Each structure stands twice: as C-alpha cells, then as structure tokens.
Amino acid sequence: MRHRNFRPRLVAGLSLATALTVVAPTIPAAANVAPTPASLLAALARQEIEAGAPGVIVRVDPGRGKPLRIAEQASWTRNDHHLTADSQFRMGSNVKTMVATLILQLVAERRLKLDDPVATWLPAIENGRAITVRMLLDHTSGLADYLLTPDALKTLTGQDERTWTPSQLLTLGLQQPALFAPGKEHAYSNTNYIALGMILEKVTKRSVADLIQRRIARPLGLRHTYLSADAGSRDGDRLAHGYEPDAARLAEMNLPEVAAGLSFTGPQRVGHVGVVGLNPAITWAAGAVVSTPRDWGRFLSALMSGKLLPPAQLAQMRVTVKDPSDASARYGLGLQRHTNSCGTVWGHTGGIPGYSSQNYTDSTGRRTVTVVTTTLFGLRDEKLAVADRKLIDAAICVMLGKPVPAK
C-alpha cells in the first residue's frame, strides 16, 4: 500500500496539547528575526498535531552538519508510547524501492532480465507471456490491486485474522478483471509487488526477508530495518504506535474503500483505535517493512549514490512513466520522482494502517528527508491533509537548501 492510494480515495481535527522533542535550535525571541528551518518545521509539525494527527516525525539531512530531528505527539497518545525521532515505523509501500533494488541486482548479475515474460517465473498469471518484469516494477502490467478487494481490506483492518500466503494474495489480485492491456497505461497495484516478491524467491531460493537482510540491511548497517512477518513477532518497544479513526468516525467519512460496517480492531483512544497490533503480513513484499527515518535515509543515500546498483541498472530504475493519479510525480522502477516548488526529489511514499510517510533524497543521495504521520485513513480529513502537505513540502525545501515558500 502506498500513501497516495488511500489519501485521494479513502477525523475531524482536535485541538490537543502536545509533547515536543526537537533536536534543533528554536525560534529566536526577537520578533524581527526570521525563523530558522528547524523552528519552522517544528511549528508546522505542531500545527499538524493540532489539526488531528496522533504523531509526527520529521528527519531532514541537508548533506552537511547534524540532521534536523523532530518528534511531536498528541497528549492522549503518551500513555501508549513515547514517540521519538528515532522510533521505528511501518514503511508501507516504501518497501517497493527495496524490492525493485533486489530485482535490479539480479538483473545486474544476469540471473533475470527486465524483459523476461512473467510467465517464465509465475506460470499461474494469465496473460503472463505479455507481462514483463519491467511492467510489474513500474505498474504498467494492468494487474488489479488485491488490497482494494473486500477480503483484503477486512484483513488489513483486523476484522478478519486469517493469514494469507503470497500465492493466495496473488490469486486474489488475479481474480479481479485486468485494468488494461499490458504496457498500455500506468495504474498503481500492490499485486505487482507480490508477484515480484515471488519471483525473487524463485530465482534466489531465499525468502524476501532474508534477501533484504543479506543484500541491503546488513551491508548498510540498517540495524532497525526488517520485513515484519507478523504482528508482534519483532515489532517491539521501538515501534511507534499508529492510530486510525474509530467506527463512528469512519462512518462519517463515507470511505469508498471501506465496506459498510467495517472498522479497525484495537484499543479505543479518543475517537481513534490503536492499530499497532494489526498484522502487516497482508502486505508482504508490497509493504511489510519496518524501519526508522535514519535507516531509510541511509538506504536511499546508498541507492542513489550508486552503492547498491551498477550505473546501468540505476539508470533503468530512474526511467519514469506518467502517473495519472498525481501530477507532481512520475514512476520509475519502484522509485518515484516527485516535484514541488523547490525542486525534484526521488524516493517513495508509504501507507499502511497507522502509518503514512514520504521519504525522499536528491538526485545524488547526498540529502534525505522523511516525514511520518502516525495515521493513514485519518489523513482524509481535509484540515489534517492540508497541514500534512504543508509540512512535507517545507521539509523537502529545507532538505534542498531552498527557502520555504511563504504560502
């Protein structure tokens, strides 16, 4: 699942006291002194909490000096956990960049080709001779998204506690009508990355979780990054607690993705439900990685600076197609190119119940930015969505060393 999948299609803001952790200078007292980037981002993070966000983390590494690190949380969440700028969070669709990196490493090793028909590795996919590995990577396969089916949404929200195998998730996606002929359009689908995870395991004879550790996490020293197999197995005290609107608020929001009567399971919290106990395994290779802002920044830096892929494969990763759902973005091979008023950045977005994030780097990997909000469906509230967007845009500008636009 990714950030934008639910935000455009998926409660009301609360005025809340907040707990602030900022490892950065604060705004000068003199009224005629311009705010520092750190104080500006801290103020925007507080505004997002006041708009209804349960928690916000910001980490900006401008490429020199110490990174700016901010953590804000609503007062009603403090009995559950203490949010810090180093907390782990569920990455959602950001894992697609890691999966794509693993695929491209195998391409560089000549164990796989981007233009291989998917049927070579997954004969069960109908029309698999016409769909290539490249089409899975850039979402031009036409395969429908399994996560938008009622059965998957029930598991995603905890209403159904069944455990799905990757093969069953793929079948769930294949049971839906194709969106278009292979290669003709772009439509984001988590089914593509379930298929890619299965291809990785067939080619290497190793699990996706093991490949992430062997080929990315351990070489880069990402000590707090892993593919989460099930709720609570390794997701301990470092994991930020995520929250979603409770049943009453979901009913008011009239979400097209959520069937009538569907709600999240978990402890009740001031109009919210705590969802840290939900099982992320329903997203597997499409979204079940846990990480920290520091770890993920290190991963993106290594990727874009050429430490994980040879130049030819990194160049292929950055060949993009138009994303009709987002005028500010284009999609490469598991990598998004995002443009705002301050410039162009590379990375991905991620969304999974309780966690929404945007993670970017510049074209060289020298600068990185992460913004995490500890809710996903809650971002459908217009006031909260506006505050979130302002913080993300400002953080990107600070990362790029550009003035934050006055608006």
The 8 nearest C-alpha neighbors of each residue, nearest first, counted from 0:
[[1, 92, 350, 91, 286, 351, 189, 285],
 [0, 2, 349, 350, 92, 4, 348, 3],
 [1, 3, 350, 349, 348, 4, 355, 5],
 [2, 4, 6, 5, 1, 7, 348, 350],
 [5, 3, 1, 2, 6, 7, 0, 8],
 [4, 6, 9, 8, 3, 7, 2, 376],
 [5, 7, 3, 9, 8, 379, 4, 378],
 [6, 8, 5, 9, 3, 4, 379, 324],
 [9, 7, 5, 6, 255, 4, 254, 256],
 [8, 5, 254, 6, 256, 7, 379, 376],
 [11, 380, 12, 377, 248, 244, 51, 379],
 [10, 12, 380, 13, 51, 382, 248, 50],
 [13, 11, 51, 50, 10, 383, 382, 14],
 [14, 12, 51, 15, 50, 49, 11, 10],
 [15, 13, 49, 50, 12, 16, 51, 48],
 [16, 14, 49, 13, 73, 17, 74, 48],
 [17, 15, 74, 73, 14, 18, 49, 75],
 [16, 18, 73, 74, 72, 15, 19, 71],
 [17, 19, 72, 71, 74, 73, 20, 16],
 [20, 18, 71, 70, 17, 21, 72, 69],
 [19, 21, 70, 69, 71, 22, 83, 18],
 [22, 20, 69, 23, 68, 70, 19, 41],
 [21, 23, 68, 69, 67, 20, 24, 66],
 [22, 24, 21, 37, 67, 25, 68, 38],
 [25, 23, 37, 38, 26, 22, 35, 21],
 [26, 24, 38, 27, 23, 37, 35, 34],
 [25, 27, 38, 34, 35, 28, 24, 39],
 [28, 26, 29, 25, 32, 34, 30, 33],
 [27, 29, 30, 26, 32, 31, 25, 34],
 [28, 30, 31, 27, 32, 26, 33, 34],
 [29, 31, 32, 28, 27, 33, 34, 26],
 [32, 30, 29, 33, 28, 27, 34, 26],
 [33, 31, 29, 30, 34, 27, 28, 26],
 [32, 34, 31, 35, 27, 30, 26, 29],
 [35, 33, 26, 39, 38, 32, 36, 27],
 [34, 36, 38, 37, 39, 26, 33, 25],
 [37, 35, 39, 38, 40, 397, 34, 403],
 [38, 36, 40, 35, 39, 23, 41, 24],
 [37, 39, 41, 25, 26, 35, 40, 36],
 [38, 40, 36, 42, 41, 37, 34, 35],
 [41, 39, 43, 37, 42, 38, 44, 36],
 [42, 40, 38, 44, 39, 43, 37, 45],
 [41, 43, 45, 39, 40, 44, 38, 46],
 [44, 42, 46, 40, 45, 41, 390, 47],
 [43, 45, 41, 47, 46, 42, 40, 55],
 [46, 44, 42, 48, 47, 43, 49, 41],
 [47, 45, 43, 49, 44, 48, 50, 42],
 [46, 48, 50, 386, 44, 45, 49, 52],
 [49, 47, 52, 45, 51, 50, 46, 73],
 [48, 50, 14, 46, 47, 51, 15, 13],
 [51, 49, 12, 47, 383, 48, 13, 382],
 [50, 52, 12, 13, 48, 49, 383, 53],
 [51, 53, 48, 54, 47, 50, 372, 383],
 [54, 52, 73, 72, 373, 48, 51, 76],
 [55, 53, 72, 373, 52, 71, 372, 73],
 [56, 54, 372, 71, 371, 70, 72, 373],
 [55, 57, 70, 371, 69, 84, 370, 71],
 [58, 56, 370, 69, 369, 68, 70, 371],
 [57, 59, 68, 369, 67, 368, 292, 69],
 [60, 58, 368, 67, 66, 398, 367, 61],
 [59, 61, 66, 367, 366, 62, 368, 398],
 [62, 60, 398, 366, 63, 59, 399, 66],
 [63, 61, 366, 365, 60, 64, 367, 398],
 [64, 62, 61, 65, 60, 66, 366, 365],
 [63, 65, 66, 62, 61, 60, 67, 59],
 [64, 66, 67, 63, 60, 61, 62, 23],
 [67, 65, 60, 59, 68, 64, 58, 61],
 [66, 68, 59, 58, 23, 37, 60, 22],
 [69, 67, 58, 22, 84, 57, 21, 66],
 [68, 70, 21, 57, 56, 84, 20, 22],
 [71, 69, 56, 20, 84, 83, 55, 19],
 [72, 70, 19, 55, 54, 18, 20, 56],
 [71, 73, 54, 18, 17, 53, 55, 74],
 [72, 74, 17, 53, 75, 76, 15, 54],
 [73, 75, 17, 16, 76, 77, 18, 72],
 [74, 76, 73, 77, 78, 269, 268, 15],
 [77, 75, 74, 79, 78, 73, 80, 53],
 [78, 76, 79, 80, 74, 75, 81, 73],
 [77, 79, 76, 80, 75, 81, 74, 268],
 [80, 78, 77, 76, 81, 240, 75, 273],
 [81, 79, 77, 78, 82, 76, 240, 239],
 [80, 82, 77, 83, 79, 239, 78, 76],
 [83, 81, 239, 80, 86, 70, 72, 84],
 [84, 82, 85, 86, 70, 81, 20, 56],
 [83, 85, 70, 69, 68, 56, 86, 57],
 [86, 84, 83, 291, 87, 292, 293, 237],
 [87, 85, 83, 237, 239, 84, 238, 291],
 [86, 88, 238, 291, 290, 237, 239, 289],
 [87, 89, 238, 239, 289, 290, 90, 291],
 [88, 90, 289, 91, 288, 354, 290, 287],
 [89, 91, 93, 288, 349, 289, 88, 92],
 [92, 90, 286, 349, 350, 351, 93, 0],
 [91, 93, 349, 1, 286, 0, 94, 95],
 [92, 94, 349, 95, 347, 90, 91, 348],
 [95, 93, 92, 97, 96, 286, 288, 98],
 [96, 94, 98, 93, 333, 97, 92, 285],
 [95, 97, 333, 99, 94, 98, 334, 93],
 [96, 98, 100, 94, 95, 99, 101, 211],
 [97, 99, 95, 101, 100, 96, 94, 102],
 [100, 98, 102, 96, 333, 101, 97, 95],
 [101, 99, 97, 103, 98, 102, 96, 104],
 [100, 102, 104, 98, 99, 103, 97, 105],
 [103, 101, 99, 105, 104, 100, 98, 106],
 [104, 102, 106, 100, 105, 101, 312, 99],
 [103, 105, 107, 101, 106, 102, 100, 308],
 [104, 106, 108, 102, 103, 110, 107, 111],
 [105, 107, 103, 111, 109, 108, 104, 112],
 [108, 106, 104, 105, 109, 103, 312, 309],
 [107, 109, 105, 106, 110, 104, 111, 103],
 [110, 108, 106, 107, 111, 105, 112, 104],
 [109, 111, 105, 108, 106, 112, 202, 107],
 [110, 112, 106, 109, 105, 113, 115, 108],
 [113, 111, 115, 114, 106, 109, 110, 132],
 [114, 112, 133, 132, 115, 131, 111, 106],
 [113, 115, 131, 112, 132, 133, 116, 134],
 [114, 116, 112, 131, 113, 132, 117, 119],
 [117, 115, 131, 128, 118, 119, 130, 127],
 [116, 118, 127, 131, 119, 120, 130, 121],
 [117, 119, 122, 127, 121, 116, 120, 128],
 [120, 118, 117, 116, 121, 122, 115, 128],
 [119, 121, 118, 117, 198, 122, 201, 116],
 [120, 122, 118, 123, 117, 119, 124, 198],
 [121, 123, 118, 124, 120, 119, 127, 117],
 [124, 122, 121, 125, 118, 127, 170, 120],
 [125, 123, 127, 122, 121, 126, 118, 173],
 [124, 126, 127, 123, 122, 173, 128, 118],
 [127, 125, 128, 129, 124, 130, 118, 181],
 [126, 128, 118, 124, 130, 117, 125, 129],
 [127, 129, 116, 118, 126, 130, 117, 131],
 [128, 130, 127, 126, 116, 181, 131, 117],
 [131, 129, 127, 116, 181, 128, 117, 140],
 [132, 130, 116, 134, 117, 114, 133, 115],
 [131, 133, 113, 135, 134, 117, 115, 114],
 [132, 134, 113, 136, 131, 135, 114, 137],
 [135, 133, 139, 140, 131, 137, 136, 132],
 [134, 136, 191, 132, 138, 133, 140, 137],
 [135, 137, 332, 133, 134, 333, 138, 132],
 [136, 138, 332, 134, 331, 135, 139, 333],
 [139, 137, 135, 187, 185, 140, 134, 186],
 [138, 140, 185, 134, 182, 184, 141, 137],
 [141, 139, 181, 134, 142, 135, 138, 182],
 [140, 142, 178, 179, 181, 177, 139, 180],
 [143, 141, 177, 140, 178, 144, 190, 188],
 [142, 144, 172, 177, 178, 175, 188, 145],
 [145, 143, 188, 190, 189, 146, 172, 147],
 [144, 146, 172, 147, 171, 148, 190, 143],
 [147, 145, 151, 144, 148, 152, 189, 0],
 [146, 148, 145, 144, 152, 149, 256, 151],
 [147, 149, 151, 146, 150, 145, 152, 144],
 [150, 148, 152, 151, 153, 147, 258, 257],
 [151, 149, 153, 152, 148, 154, 159, 146],
 [150, 152, 154, 146, 153, 148, 149, 155],
 [153, 151, 155, 149, 154, 150, 156, 148],
 [154, 152, 158, 150, 159, 156, 151, 155],
 [153, 155, 159, 157, 151, 152, 156, 158],
 [154, 156, 152, 153, 157, 151, 281, 279],
 [157, 155, 263, 153, 154, 158, 152, 262],
 [156, 158, 154, 159, 264, 155, 263, 277],
 [159, 157, 153, 156, 154, 160, 264, 263],
 [158, 160, 154, 153, 157, 161, 156, 155],
 [161, 159, 154, 157, 158, 162, 278, 153],
 [160, 162, 159, 163, 154, 157, 281, 158],
 [161, 163, 160, 164, 281, 280, 154, 278],
 [164, 162, 167, 161, 281, 168, 165, 280],
 [163, 165, 167, 166, 168, 162, 281, 169],
 [166, 164, 168, 167, 169, 193, 163, 197],
 [167, 165, 169, 164, 168, 170, 197, 163],
 [166, 168, 170, 164, 169, 165, 163, 171],
 [169, 167, 171, 165, 170, 166, 164, 163],
 [168, 170, 166, 172, 171, 167, 190, 165],
 [171, 169, 173, 167, 172, 168, 174, 166],
 [172, 170, 168, 174, 169, 145, 173, 167],
 [171, 173, 145, 169, 170, 174, 175, 143],
 [174, 172, 170, 175, 171, 169, 142, 143],
 [173, 175, 171, 172, 170, 176, 143, 145],
 [174, 176, 173, 172, 143, 177, 171, 145],
 [177, 175, 178, 174, 143, 173, 142, 172],
 [178, 176, 142, 141, 179, 143, 175, 180],
 [177, 179, 141, 143, 142, 176, 180, 186],
 [180, 178, 141, 177, 181, 183, 184, 140],
 [179, 181, 183, 141, 182, 178, 140, 177],
 [182, 180, 140, 141, 183, 130, 139, 179],
 [181, 183, 139, 140, 184, 180, 134, 141],
 [182, 184, 181, 180, 139, 179, 185, 141],
 [185, 183, 139, 182, 186, 179, 141, 181],
 [184, 186, 139, 138, 322, 187, 321, 183],
 [187, 185, 138, 188, 139, 184, 141, 322],
 [186, 188, 138, 185, 189, 144, 4, 139],
 [189, 187, 144, 190, 191, 143, 186, 138],
 [188, 190, 191, 144, 192, 285, 0, 193],
 [189, 191, 193, 144, 188, 192, 145, 172],
 [192, 190, 135, 194, 189, 193, 188, 195],
 [193, 191, 195, 285, 194, 190, 189, 196],
 [192, 194, 190, 196, 195, 191, 284, 285],
 [195, 193, 197, 192, 191, 196, 198, 190],
 [196, 194, 192, 198, 197, 193, 199, 191],
 [197, 195, 199, 193, 198, 194, 284, 192],
 [196, 198, 194, 200, 195, 199, 201, 193],
 [199, 197, 195, 201, 200, 196, 120, 202],
 [200, 198, 196, 202, 197, 201, 203, 195],
 [199, 201, 204, 197, 205, 203, 198, 206],
 [202, 200, 198, 204, 199, 203, 197, 120],
 [201, 203, 199, 200, 204, 198, 110, 111],
 [202, 204, 205, 200, 201, 199, 206, 198],
 [205, 203, 200, 201, 202, 206, 199, 207],
 [206, 204, 200, 203, 209, 207, 210, 201],
 [205, 207, 209, 208, 200, 210, 204, 199],
 [206, 208, 210, 209, 211, 196, 200, 205],
 [209, 207, 226, 206, 211, 210, 212, 225],
 [208, 210, 212, 206, 207, 211, 213, 205],
 [211, 209, 207, 213, 212, 208, 214, 206],
 [210, 212, 208, 215, 209, 214, 213, 216],
 [213, 211, 216, 209, 210, 217, 215, 214],
 [214, 212, 210, 211, 217, 215, 209, 216],
 [213, 215, 211, 210, 212, 218, 216, 217],
 [216, 214, 211, 218, 212, 217, 213, 219],
 [217, 215, 212, 221, 219, 218, 220, 211],
 [216, 218, 220, 219, 212, 215, 213, 221],
 [219, 217, 215, 220, 216, 214, 213, 221],
 [220, 218, 216, 217, 221, 215, 298, 297],
 [219, 221, 217, 222, 218, 216, 294, 215],
 [222, 220, 216, 294, 219, 224, 223, 217],
 [221, 223, 220, 224, 216, 217, 294, 225],
 [222, 224, 290, 221, 291, 225, 294, 87],
 [225, 223, 290, 289, 221, 222, 216, 294],
 [224, 226, 289, 288, 227, 223, 290, 208],
 [227, 225, 288, 208, 287, 289, 228, 224],
 [226, 228, 287, 288, 229, 225, 289, 280],
 [229, 227, 280, 226, 232, 230, 279, 287],
 [230, 228, 278, 280, 227, 232, 279, 231],
 [231, 229, 278, 232, 276, 277, 279, 234],
 [230, 232, 234, 233, 229, 235, 276, 278],
 [231, 233, 230, 229, 234, 228, 227, 235],
 [232, 234, 231, 235, 227, 230, 229, 228],
 [235, 233, 231, 232, 238, 230, 236, 227],
 [234, 236, 237, 233, 238, 231, 232, 87],
 [235, 237, 238, 234, 239, 80, 86, 87],
 [238, 236, 86, 87, 235, 239, 234, 85],
 [239, 237, 87, 236, 88, 86, 235, 234],
 [240, 238, 88, 86, 87, 82, 237, 241],
 [239, 241, 275, 238, 80, 242, 373, 273],
 [353, 240, 242, 373, 275, 274, 374, 354],
 [243, 241, 273, 353, 374, 274, 272, 271],
 [242, 244, 272, 271, 374, 353, 377, 376],
 [245, 243, 271, 248, 249, 377, 272, 270],
 [244, 246, 271, 272, 248, 270, 247, 249],
 [247, 245, 249, 262, 248, 250, 244, 263],
 [248, 246, 250, 249, 245, 251, 244, 270],
 [247, 249, 251, 250, 245, 246, 244, 10],
 [248, 250, 252, 246, 251, 247, 244, 245],
 [251, 249, 247, 248, 252, 253, 246, 260],
 [250, 252, 248, 249, 253, 247, 10, 254],
 [251, 253, 249, 250, 254, 248, 10, 379],
 [254, 252, 250, 251, 255, 249, 257, 9],
 [253, 255, 9, 256, 257, 252, 249, 8],
 [254, 256, 257, 9, 253, 8, 258, 252],
 [257, 255, 254, 9, 258, 147, 8, 152],
 [256, 258, 254, 255, 261, 259, 152, 149],
 [259, 257, 261, 260, 256, 149, 255, 254],
 [260, 258, 261, 257, 250, 253, 262, 254],
 [259, 261, 258, 262, 250, 246, 257, 249],
 [262, 260, 258, 259, 257, 263, 153, 158],
 [263, 261, 246, 260, 264, 156, 245, 249],
 [262, 264, 156, 157, 265, 272, 158, 245],
 [265, 263, 157, 158, 262, 156, 272, 274],
 [264, 266, 273, 272, 274, 267, 263, 276],
 [267, 265, 273, 272, 268, 264, 274, 271],
 [268, 266, 272, 271, 265, 273, 269, 270],
 [267, 269, 271, 272, 270, 266, 273, 75],
 [270, 268, 271, 267, 75, 272, 245, 244],
 [269, 271, 245, 268, 244, 248, 272, 267],
 [272, 270, 244, 245, 268, 243, 269, 267],
 [271, 273, 267, 243, 245, 242, 266, 265],
 [272, 274, 242, 265, 266, 275, 241, 267],
 [275, 273, 276, 242, 277, 241, 265, 353],
 [274, 276, 240, 241, 277, 273, 353, 242],
 [277, 275, 274, 230, 278, 231, 265, 273],
 [278, 276, 274, 275, 230, 157, 279, 156],
 [277, 279, 230, 229, 280, 276, 281, 155],
 [280, 278, 281, 287, 282, 229, 277, 230],
 [279, 281, 283, 282, 229, 278, 228, 287],
 [280, 282, 279, 283, 163, 155, 154, 278],
 [281, 283, 286, 285, 280, 287, 279, 284],
 [282, 284, 287, 280, 285, 286, 281, 193],
 [285, 283, 196, 193, 286, 192, 282, 287],
 [284, 286, 192, 282, 283, 189, 92, 193],
 [285, 287, 91, 92, 282, 94, 284, 283],
 [288, 286, 283, 282, 279, 227, 226, 91],
 [289, 287, 226, 90, 225, 227, 286, 94],
 [288, 290, 89, 224, 225, 88, 90, 226],
 [291, 289, 224, 87, 223, 88, 294, 295],
 [290, 292, 87, 294, 293, 86, 295, 85],
 [293, 291, 295, 294, 369, 296, 58, 85],
 [294, 292, 296, 291, 295, 297, 85, 58],
 [295, 293, 297, 291, 221, 296, 292, 298],
 [294, 296, 298, 292, 297, 293, 291, 299],
 [295, 297, 293, 299, 298, 294, 367, 292],
 [296, 298, 300, 294, 295, 299, 301, 293],
 [299, 297, 295, 301, 296, 300, 302, 294],
 [300, 298, 302, 296, 301, 297, 303, 295],
 [301, 299, 364, 297, 303, 302, 298, 304],
 [302, 300, 306, 298, 304, 299, 303, 297],
 [301, 303, 299, 307, 300, 305, 304, 306],
 [302, 304, 364, 300, 305, 363, 301, 299],
 [305, 303, 364, 301, 363, 302, 306, 300],
 [306, 304, 303, 302, 308, 307, 301, 309],
 [307, 305, 301, 302, 304, 308, 303, 309],
 [306, 308, 302, 305, 301, 309, 100, 215],
 [309, 307, 305, 313, 306, 312, 104, 310],
 [308, 310, 311, 312, 313, 305, 307, 107],
 [311, 309, 313, 312, 314, 308, 305, 315],
 [312, 310, 314, 313, 309, 315, 308, 107],
 [311, 313, 315, 314, 310, 309, 308, 103],
 [314, 312, 316, 310, 315, 311, 308, 309],
 [313, 315, 311, 317, 312, 316, 310, 318],
 [316, 314, 312, 318, 317, 313, 311, 332],
 [315, 317, 332, 313, 314, 331, 318, 312],
 [316, 318, 331, 314, 315, 319, 313, 332],
 [319, 317, 331, 315, 316, 314, 320, 332],
 [320, 318, 331, 330, 329, 317, 321, 332],
 [319, 321, 330, 329, 331, 322, 318, 185],
 [320, 322, 329, 323, 330, 319, 185, 328],
 [321, 323, 329, 324, 325, 330, 328, 185],
 [324, 322, 325, 321, 326, 185, 186, 329],
 [323, 325, 322, 326, 186, 3, 328, 7],
 [326, 324, 327, 328, 323, 322, 329, 3],
 [325, 327, 328, 323, 324, 322, 329, 321],
 [328, 326, 338, 325, 337, 339, 329, 336],
 [329, 327, 337, 336, 325, 326, 322, 338],
 [328, 330, 321, 336, 322, 320, 319, 335],
 [329, 331, 335, 319, 320, 334, 322, 336],
 [332, 330, 319, 334, 318, 317, 137, 316],
 [333, 331, 316, 136, 137, 334, 99, 317],
 [334, 332, 96, 99, 95, 136, 331, 137],
 [333, 335, 331, 332, 346, 96, 347, 330],
 [336, 334, 330, 346, 347, 345, 329, 331],
 [335, 337, 345, 329, 328, 344, 330, 346],
 [336, 338, 328, 344, 343, 327, 335, 345],
 [339, 337, 343, 327, 342, 344, 328, 336],
 [338, 340, 341, 342, 343, 337, 327, 392],
 [339, 341, 342, 338, 404, 396, 392, 343],
 [342, 340, 396, 339, 401, 399, 343, 395],
 [343, 341, 339, 338, 340, 344, 399, 396],
 [342, 344, 338, 337, 339, 336, 345, 361],
 [343, 345, 361, 337, 360, 336, 359, 338],
 [346, 344, 336, 359, 360, 335, 361, 337],
 [347, 345, 359, 335, 334, 358, 360, 336],
 [348, 346, 335, 93, 358, 334, 357, 359],
 [347, 349, 357, 2, 1, 356, 93, 358],
 [350, 348, 1, 92, 91, 2, 93, 356],
 [349, 351, 2, 1, 355, 91, 0, 354],
 [350, 352, 91, 354, 0, 353, 375, 355],
 [353, 351, 375, 354, 374, 274, 350, 243],
 [241, 352, 354, 374, 242, 373, 375, 243],
 [353, 355, 373, 374, 351, 375, 352, 350],
 [356, 354, 350, 372, 375, 349, 371, 2],
 [357, 355, 371, 349, 370, 348, 372, 358],
 [356, 358, 348, 370, 369, 347, 349, 359],
 [359, 357, 369, 346, 347, 368, 348, 356],
 [360, 358, 346, 345, 368, 367, 344, 347],
 [361, 359, 367, 345, 366, 364, 344, 346],
 [360, 362, 344, 364, 363, 366, 345, 365],
 [361, 363, 364, 303, 344, 360, 345, 365],
 [364, 362, 304, 365, 361, 303, 300, 360],
 [363, 365, 300, 303, 304, 361, 360, 366],
 [364, 366, 62, 363, 300, 361, 367, 360],
 [367, 365, 62, 61, 60, 360, 361, 364],
 [368, 366, 360, 60, 296, 359, 59, 398],
 [367, 369, 59, 359, 58, 358, 60, 398],
 [370, 368, 358, 58, 57, 357, 292, 371],
 [369, 371, 57, 357, 356, 56, 391, 58],
 [372, 370, 356, 56, 55, 355, 373, 369],
 [371, 373, 55, 355, 374, 54, 354, 356],
 [374, 372, 354, 241, 54, 353, 53, 242],
 [373, 375, 353, 354, 242, 377, 372, 243],
 [376, 374, 355, 377, 354, 353, 378, 352],
 [375, 377, 378, 379, 243, 374, 9, 5],
 [378, 376, 379, 375, 374, 10, 243, 244],
 [377, 379, 384, 380, 376, 375, 383, 6],
 [380, 378, 377, 6, 376, 381, 9, 384],
 [379, 381, 378, 383, 10, 382, 11, 384],
 [382, 380, 384, 383, 379, 385, 378, 11],
 [383, 381, 385, 384, 380, 50, 386, 12],
 [382, 384, 50, 386, 380, 385, 381, 378],
 [383, 385, 381, 387, 378, 382, 386, 380],
 [384, 386, 388, 382, 387, 383, 381, 389],
 [387, 385, 47, 383, 389, 384, 388, 390],
 [388, 386, 384, 390, 385, 389, 383, 47],
 [387, 389, 391, 385, 390, 386, 392, 384],
 [390, 388, 386, 392, 387, 391, 393, 385],
 [389, 391, 393, 387, 388, 392, 43, 394],
 [392, 390, 394, 388, 393, 389, 387, 395],
 [391, 393, 395, 389, 394, 390, 388, 396],
 [392, 394, 396, 390, 395, 391, 403, 389],
 [395, 393, 397, 391, 396, 392, 390, 398],
 [396, 394, 398, 392, 393, 397, 399, 391],
 [395, 397, 401, 393, 399, 341, 398, 394],
 [398, 396, 400, 394, 399, 395, 401, 393],
 [397, 399, 61, 395, 396, 400, 59, 394],
 [398, 400, 396, 397, 401, 395, 61, 366],
 [401, 399, 397, 398, 396, 402, 61, 395],
 [402, 400, 396, 399, 397, 341, 403, 398],
 [403, 401, 404, 396, 400, 397, 341, 393],
 [402, 404, 393, 396, 401, 405, 397, 341],
 [405, 403, 406, 402, 393, 340, 341, 396],
 [406, 404, 403, 402, 393, 389, 39, 340],
 [405, 404, 403, 389, 393, 392, 340, 402]]
